[in-house]
Amino acid sequence: MDRENVELTQIGEGSELRSAESVPVPSDDASAMTASRIPRWVVHAVLALATVLVAAATVASGDASSPYAVLYVCVVACAFFLLDGIEAAVQAALVFAAYGAALAMLPGRTPSSVIVHAGVLFASVWFAGLLLGALRVKQERLVERIADSSYGNRVLDRQGIDRVLAVEAERSLRSGIPFALITCAVDSIDLRSRDARSPAASGLIAVAAKAVGGAIRRTDFVGRLGPNLLAVIAIYSDERAASAMVERIRELGRDSGGAEHGLTLSFGIGIFPRNGDTPDSLLEAAESALEAARGLDGERSLVATRTVNSSSTGAEMRRADVHIAPGA
């Protein structure tokens, strides 16, 4: 990352955002961060213990067709629902080994009958587990699509952000009034890590999203560029107005319970057309500023300083169809 493209100065505190009208936001709050905090090793231990207990019950019954074996389906279903694919596969293999050992301990069992019974159970639990895992993935994708397309009926996905940036860039060139693109991320969560989908991380991101939704005006747009990457398109805003909005977001994040859970936010700000005369270049400048802010121990707000040397853009701004009246 080119650190020369960002201004390594933290935006001052105490700024206020005027006309910061709230917009509909999801009801997620800090309470979401308290959900499902069981360590993964506890889940593994409980599932392994259940597997051993079912095997012991099967041996105690003395019957290879004991109904206790059906409980293995529940164990594997829980594994595929609560754990990642590889971890769930390990639990399924443990079930296969435990049931095979239980069958081998029953009197009068031949190796071929043990293999047949264990194979039937193994195929059944794998089918149930894979089906549940596929449904889980489909559900997660559906939730992401709903969140990306209609976060309070206002959050945009990447395509929506690109469309709004293109329209606002044209509007800015015609009116001569700049607009700001603000990128925001939770410092404790990697931008591209799968950890952003964990319950604790989702709770932090929900608090951040709620703060963003409470700070923007009704004329602004908010979107998601990734699981832990929010973007705000602040219409008719220069660096000063964008900085005030950033401080308002940070303040709302603390007031919403983020301070209790160590929530800190970093921001990158790009101004059109100074830092980018196209939607892609403006987004690149804002993301570079965000990465630099996160690289400085987080909780920073950096403004991109890369300037666009485009005579055509400057000429278009000077020939704007609309101008601010003197003294306005």
NORLINCOR-V692903 format. One record per residue. N is the residue number from 0. RES is the residue in one letter. SS is DSSP state (alpha for helix, beta for strand, coil for the rest). Layout:
[[N RES SS] [N RES SS]]
//
This chain:
[[0 M coil] [1 D coil] [2 R alpha] [3 E alpha] [4 N alpha] [5 V beta] [6 E beta] [7 L coil] [8 T coil] [9 Q coil] [10 I coil] [11 G coil] [12 E coil] [13 G coil] [14 S coil] [15 E coil] [16 L coil] [17 R coil] [18 S coil] [19 A coil] [20 E coil] [21 S coil] [22 V coil] [23 P coil] [24 V coil] [25 P coil] [26 S coil] [27 D coil] [28 D coil] [29 A alpha] [30 S alpha] [31 A alpha] [32 M alpha] [33 T alpha] [34 A coil] [35 S coil] [36 R coil] [37 I coil] [38 P coil] [39 R alpha] [40 W alpha] [41 V alpha] [42 V alpha] [43 H alpha] [44 A alpha] [45 V alpha] [46 L alpha] [47 A alpha] [48 L alpha] [49 A alpha] [50 T alpha] [51 V alpha] [52 L alpha] [53 V alpha] [54 A alpha] [55 A alpha] [56 A alpha] [57 T alpha] [58 V alpha] [59 A alpha] [60 S alpha] [61 G coil] [62 D coil] [63 A coil] [64 S coil] [65 S coil] [66 P alpha] [67 Y alpha] [68 A alpha] [69 V alpha] [70 L alpha] [71 Y alpha] [72 V alpha] [73 C alpha] [74 V alpha] [75 V alpha] [76 A alpha] [77 C alpha] [78 A alpha] [79 F alpha] [80 F alpha] [81 L alpha] [82 L coil] [83 D coil] [84 G alpha] [85 I alpha] [86 E alpha] [87 A alpha] [88 A alpha] [89 V alpha] [90 Q alpha] [91 A alpha] [92 A alpha] [93 L alpha] [94 V alpha] [95 F alpha] [96 A alpha] [97 A alpha] [98 Y alpha] [99 G alpha] [100 A alpha] [101 A alpha] [102 L alpha] [103 A alpha] [104 M alpha] [105 L coil] [106 P coil] [107 G coil] [108 R coil] [109 T coil] [110 P alpha] [111 S alpha] [112 S alpha] [113 V alpha] [114 I alpha] [115 V alpha] [116 H alpha] [117 A alpha] [118 G alpha] [119 V alpha] [120 L alpha] [121 F alpha] [122 A alpha] [123 S alpha] [124 V alpha] [125 W alpha] [126 F alpha] [127 A alpha] [128 G alpha] [129 L alpha] [130 L alpha] [131 L alpha] [132 G alpha] [133 A alpha] [134 L alpha] [135 R alpha] [136 V alpha] [137 K alpha] [138 Q alpha] [139 E alpha] [140 R alpha] [141 L alpha] [142 V alpha] [143 E alpha] [144 R alpha] [145 I alpha] [146 A alpha] [147 D alpha] [148 S alpha] [149 S coil] [150 Y alpha] [151 G alpha] [152 N alpha] [153 R coil] [154 V beta] [155 L beta] [156 D coil] [157 R alpha] [158 Q alpha] [159 G alpha] [160 I alpha] [161 D alpha] [162 R alpha] [163 V alpha] [164 L alpha] [165 A alpha] [166 V alpha] [167 E alpha] [168 A alpha] [169 E alpha] [170 R alpha] [171 S alpha] [172 L alpha] [173 R alpha] [174 S alpha] [175 G coil] [176 I coil] [177 P coil] [178 F beta] [179 A beta] [180 L beta] [181 I beta] [182 T beta] [183 C beta] [184 A beta] [185 V beta] [186 D coil] [187 S coil] [188 I coil] [189 D coil] [190 L coil] [191 R coil] [192 S coil] [193 R alpha] [194 D alpha] [195 A alpha] [196 R alpha] [197 S coil] [198 P alpha] [199 A alpha] [200 A alpha] [201 S alpha] [202 G alpha] [203 L alpha] [204 I alpha] [205 A alpha] [206 V alpha] [207 A alpha] [208 A alpha] [209 K alpha] [210 A alpha] [211 V alpha] [212 G alpha] [213 G alpha] [214 A alpha] [215 I coil] [216 R coil] [217 R coil] [218 T coil] [219 D coil] [220 F beta] [221 V beta] [222 G beta] [223 R beta] [224 L beta] [225 G beta] [226 P coil] [227 N coil] [228 L beta] [229 L beta] [230 A beta] [231 V beta] [232 I beta] [233 A beta] [234 I coil] [235 Y coil] [236 S coil] [237 D coil] [238 E alpha] [239 R alpha] [240 A alpha] [241 A alpha] [242 S alpha] [243 A alpha] [244 M alpha] [245 V alpha] [246 E alpha] [247 R alpha] [248 I alpha] [249 R alpha] [250 E alpha] [251 L alpha] [252 G alpha] [253 R alpha] [254 D alpha] [255 S alpha] [256 G alpha] [257 G alpha] [258 A alpha] [259 E alpha] [260 H alpha] [261 G coil] [262 L coil] [263 T coil] [264 L beta] [265 S beta] [266 F beta] [267 G beta] [268 I beta] [269 G beta] [270 I beta] [271 F beta] [272 P coil] [273 R coil] [274 N coil] [275 G coil] [276 D coil] [277 T coil] [278 P alpha] [279 D alpha] [280 S alpha] [281 L alpha] [282 L alpha] [283 E alpha] [284 A alpha] [285 A alpha] [286 E alpha] [287 S alpha] [288 A alpha] [289 L alpha] [290 E alpha] [291 A alpha] [292 A alpha] [293 R alpha] [294 G alpha] [295 L coil] [296 D coil] [297 G coil] [298 E coil] [299 R coil] [300 S beta] [301 L beta] [302 V beta] [303 A beta] [304 T coil] [305 R coil] [306 T coil] [307 V coil] [308 N coil] [309 S coil] [310 S alpha] [311 S alpha] [312 T alpha] [313 G alpha] [314 A alpha] [315 E alpha] [316 M alpha] [317 R alpha] [318 R coil] [319 A coil] [320 D coil] [321 V coil] [322 H coil] [323 I coil] [324 A coil] [325 P coil] [326 G coil] [327 A coil]]
//
